[in-house]
Amino acid sequence: MIIDTHTHVVSSDKAKHPLHPGARGWSTEVSNNVEDLIMEMDQAGVACATLVQPNGTYGLDNSYQCDSAKQYTPRTVAVGILDPAAHDAADKLSYWVNEHGMSGVRLQSPAEPDDARCDPLWQRAERLGVPISIGGGGQPEKVDRMRNIGARHPNVIFAPDHFAGWSGAEDKAAMTFALERLAMLPNAYLRISSTSLGPYADLTAPEKDLFRTVIEAFTPQRLMWGSNFPSSRAGGYIGQVKLGQTALPWLSDADRSWMMGKTAHKLWPMLQAPVNG
């Protein structure tokens, strides 16, 4: 069962679901109604998906992701965005989980990942049984800070987005070492999307070795694929799925099945494929 852990839905009905005043980037030009995403998933053979709040599109209003996930439950779950350093972050997490059925949270904040103000949200995530995704990265120091807070909350499963920004990092060796250290935490997982799988083919041989080192440190059992569609949309949705299935030819079929769905199903066991397959 293929599970896409990084899709975005953006409504074409801007009157019912207006963009945040500060919205920027692709979502100001491209819509992806949940109905359209489901159609694309059917054509690509993708069973389930997590609907991730796009960064900046709706601000901290996770309504469209949550409403869309409910519409297609148990095939979809919602992962909303919160600022973990906000004074009411823990209560906001409870609100979105208990009142709107949110099943994961993506942390976006100007604060550092291990800022002490973030701890109440992590504590609440443990109580609620909600996995955490962490945006940002791209620097070894940022990964180390993710490790710090992950170590303080060993019962919370968490995963950096987009391979923790490894592909855009200037010092990939240092990033690799930082991610190896992060992988020592059993509650640390890693999400890999087209932002890393697309550039993989153009890496140098030593860089490809470092890339593989990161995956081997986490093991495919703690690696989750996501399309990043429609932010990443070269070749359409099916092109993103094929990229996930073919970009790393050295993965065994068994390892690829973990990356493409089995790992995600550990985090969201409520996800179920449509009855018609």
Secondary structure, DSSP 8 states (H G I E B T S, - for coil): --EEEEE--B-S-TTTS---TT--GGGGT--B-HHHHHHHHHHHT--EEEEE--TTTSTT--HHHHHHHHHTTTSEEEEEEE-TTSTTHHHHHHHHHHHH---EEEE--SS-TT-GGGHHHHHHHHHHT--EEE----SHHHHHHHHHHHHH-TTS-EEESGGGGGGG-S-HHHHHHHHHHHHTSTTB-EEEEHHHHHHHTTS-HHHHHHHHHHHHHH-GGGEEEE--TTTS-TTHHHHHHHHHHHS-TTS-HHHHHIIIIIHHHHH-TT----TT-
